[in-house]
Amino acid sequence: MDLGKLARIDLNLLVCLNVLIEELSVTRSAHRLCLSQSAVSKSLAKLREQFDDPLFIRHAHGLRPTPKSLFLKPKLDILINQLELITQPESFEPATSEYRFHIAAVESVYPLILPHFLPAIFKQAPNINISTHSWADDTFSKLQIGELDFGITGKDIDINDAKLTMLPPSNICEQEIYRDEQKCIVRRDHPILQQPWNMASYLSLRHVQVRCDGNDRWLLDYRLADIGKERDIAITVPDFNSAASLCTYTDFIFTAPSHFNDWIAKQMDLVVLPLPMEFPPMAYTLFWHRDRENDPALNWLRNIIKDKTLHLR
């Protein structure tokens, strides 16, 4: 490690660069940084010299980042997030805090779980910010590097099933906040509704699947494989709402947590059917990094989520 080289880096310039990449405007960047346009322009000149790259190209609508800027952006995000962690106060005062939480969640969390704790969060801390992110296959790694504070997704309760689908790293802590079973949805005039509903009719249909943690298969498919059965997956989509929407104008069927299907069926005039097989419940689970266990801001938020979802477990 070249400590001398590191000591010569001006962190203020890196913060300025990060804001410039986000705003693509010297004027807007100056406003966000509480600096004059002249000061931001001078900082940009120093950054260009430091990185030996123009970093931005002027065009009719402002600034266009160069490939070098685009390469630096994700690294700056991680660096600035770590700086925020280092400089955060040892205590957390919800009433006055302007802390920004970063939470990754699967889509069904928004209508099903957030209403139980979000009002309490903003009642106690009216000035905080919550930045939400989609749950993805790199969510655990982002929790590990501090880019995310929390993650919320479904997790299979049985440890043997969890190994087939999603087993978090050893330094990721977890807490169950919501338990659910699986149901199915189809359009209201679906021909299958005129037939007996059983495993044979379920497997005769083409299915919509939501990609989970980067996988096209989930526990249901493994359970079916155990008994020599397989679903006919017609289409795989990235989110629950898209999957449900497809069922409104096709003969596809979608299998998902019951509370999501009960809710979306009312919104889209769909029919809810039971899953015609024995299948264990799944748990919506809150995840965070072990090194953040004593973080006062995260402890405050985690306690609210735990208290407000206690009746859901």
N, C-alpha and C positions, 0 to 999 in steps of 0.2 A: 504494500500500500504506500503510495507516494503522498505522505502527509503534507509535505510542502506544497504540492500542487493543489491538494484539497483546501489548504488554508487560504489559497489565493482566490477561491471561488466566492463570489458575492451572492449570497442566498437571495438577497433582495432582487437581483437581476433575474434569477431563476423564477421567482414568484411573478415578476413582471412578464417574463416570457410565457408562462403558463396562462396568464390572463389574456395576453395578446392573441395566443392561439385560440382561446375560447371566444373572444370578442371580435377578432379580425378587424379591429378599429382602434386607432390610437386614442380617439376622443372617448369612446366607451370604456377603454381600458383605464384611461386617466381618471374617469369618474369612479370606477370601481376601486381603484387603488388610492383614491383621495390625493392625487397628484396633479400637477399641471401637465398639459399636453407636451410642453417643452421638456419636462423631466422624463416623461415616458419616451419621447423621441431620442433623448440622450442615452437612456438605458438601452434602447434598441440598437443604437450605434455601437455601444460597448458589447452587446450580445453578439452582433455580427462579427465584431473583431475577435471575440473570445472563441466563437465556434467556426470562424473562417467560412461563413456562409451567409447569404443575404437573409435567410430565414423567412422572409415574406416578399412577395411581388405585388406591387400596386396594380390595381385594375379598376374598372369603372365603378365597382360596388364596394371598394374598400381594399382589404389585404387578402392575398391568397398565400397560404403557408407553403413553403418549399418541402420537398421530401425529407429534408433534415429536420424541420419543425415537426412534421408528422411522426418521424421516428422518435423524437424526444418526448412527445406529449404523454404517452403512457408512463414513461419513466418519471416525468415531472409529477404526474398525478400521485404516484406511489411515494415519491420524496416528500411532497407537500403534506400528504396525509400523515406520514410519519412525523413530520415537524409539528403538526397539530397535536399529535398524541404526546410528544415530548413537552410541549409548552402548555398543555391543558392544566387547569388548576387541580389541586389535590382534593378539593371539595366541589360539590355540585349544588348550585342553588337554582332549582327549577324556575322559580318566579322571575328571575332576571337573566337566566342563561339564554344565549343565542347559539347554542351548540347545534351542529348539523350531524344527524345520525344517517348512516348509510345502511339500508336494509334490503336484502335480496329476498324475493318471495315468489312462489308459484302463483299463477293468476287467480286461482280459486280462493286464495287468502283474502283478497280484497272485499268480495261481498260477504264472505262467511265469518271471518275472524276479526278483521280490522274494526268493524263497528263496535265490538265489545270493549276495545281498549283505547282506540284513537281519541274519542272525546275526552277521556280522563287525562290523557297525555297533554293535550293542548289546554285543558282547563288548569292544570298545575303549572305548565310551562308554555305560556302563550307566545313566546318569542323564539322557540326552537324551530329548527327546520328538519324535515325528514326527506331524504332523497331515496327513492325506491328504485330497485333494479330487478330485472328478470332473473329468476333462478336459472343457472346455467351449469355446464359441466365443470367450470372453473370456479364455482362459488366457494368451495372449501379452500382452495388455494388463495383466493382473495381475502377470506377471513384470516388465513394464516399470516398474510403480509400486512394486515391492517387496512386494506382498501375497503373492506366491509366491516360493519360492527356486528350485524346479526344476519342470519339466514333463516327462512321459514319455508319448509316444504313437507310433503307427506313422507312418512317413513314406516316401513313394515314393522310390526311389533315383535313378531317372532324373530329371534336372532338368526336362525337358520335361513329364514326367508330374506332377512335384511342382507345377508351375504350375497344373495343372488341379485339384489337390486342396488342397494346403496348402503355402504358401511363407511361412516365418516372416519377421517384420520384420528389417531390416538390423542392428539393435542386439541381436538375440537370437542367442546362440552355440549350437552344437549338436555332439553327439558320438554316433555310432552305438554302440549297446550290444548289439544283438541283431538277427539277420537271420532272416527266415522266408518261407515260401511259403504259398499259399492252398490250402485243401481244403474239402470240403463234408461236411455231416452230415445224415442223415435217420433216421427211426425204424427200428427193427430189422425190422419187418414191412411196410415200405413197398413198395407194388406196383412201384415203379421198379426194385427190386433183382431182379425177375424179367425185366427187359428189358436189351438191350445198353446200355451206358453210353457216351454220346457227347454231342456238343453239342446235338443235337436233343432227346434225352431230358432234358438239363439245362434247356433253355429251355422245355420243355413243362410244367415244374413251377411252382408259385407259390412265391415267395421271401420269406424274412424278411430285413429289412435293419436294420442298426444305424445310427442317426443319428450322423454323425461331424463334429465341428467345426461343428455347426449345419446340415450338409448332408444331404440324403436320397440323394444320388448320390455314388459314389466312383469310383476309377480304373477298376475293372472295368466299370462302366457306360459310361464314355467309350471304353474299348477295344472293347466290344461295338458301340457306336454307329459306330465306325470301319468295321466290317464289315457294317453294316446290320442288326444284331441288337439285341434289347432283352429284359431280364428282366421278368417279370411280378411286381412287388413287391406282395405281399398285405398286408403290415403292416410298419410301421417302429417300432422300439422303441429305448429309450435305452441299453441295455447288452447285453453279450454273453450273460450268463447267462439273461436273459429270452428272448433270441432262441433259444438252445439249448433252453430249456424248452418253447417253443412246438412245437418239432419232435418232442417226445416223444408228443404226442397229436393231431397233424395230419399232413397230407401235405406240409407245407411243407419247404423245404430252406434251409439256412443256409450261407453261404460266409464263412470267416473264417481267420485265421492257423492254420497246420497244428498248431502245438504246443498252441494253445488247443483246437482241435477234437479232437486226440488225447486230451487230458486230460479234456475234458468228456464225450467219448463213453464213457469208462470210468465216469464218475460217473453218467451218465443212461442208460446202455445204448443208445447210438446207434451207427449205422454210419458210418464215415468213407469218403468217396469222393474220388478225385482231381478237381481242377478240369479239365474236359475241353477245355482250350485253353491255348495258350502264354501265360504271364503272368509278368511280372518279379517278383522277390522284393521284399519291403518290409523296412524296417529300423525296429526300435524305437529311438527317438532320445531322448537326454537334452537338454533345453533349459534355458538360464539367460540372465540379462541380462548384457551385456558389461560394465556398470559393476560387476558383482559378481565379476569375474575374479580379483581379488586378495583377496577375502574369505576369511580363514583357515578359517572353519567350512565354507563351501561348498567350498573347495578340498579339505579333508579328506574330505568326503562324496563329492565327485566322483571323487577318486582311488580310494576304496574301490569305488565302483560300476564304475569303469573296470577295475580290477585283477580284480575278481571275475566280470566278464562277458567277459573277454578271450577265453575259450575258446568263447563263444557266437557270435563274429563270424566 
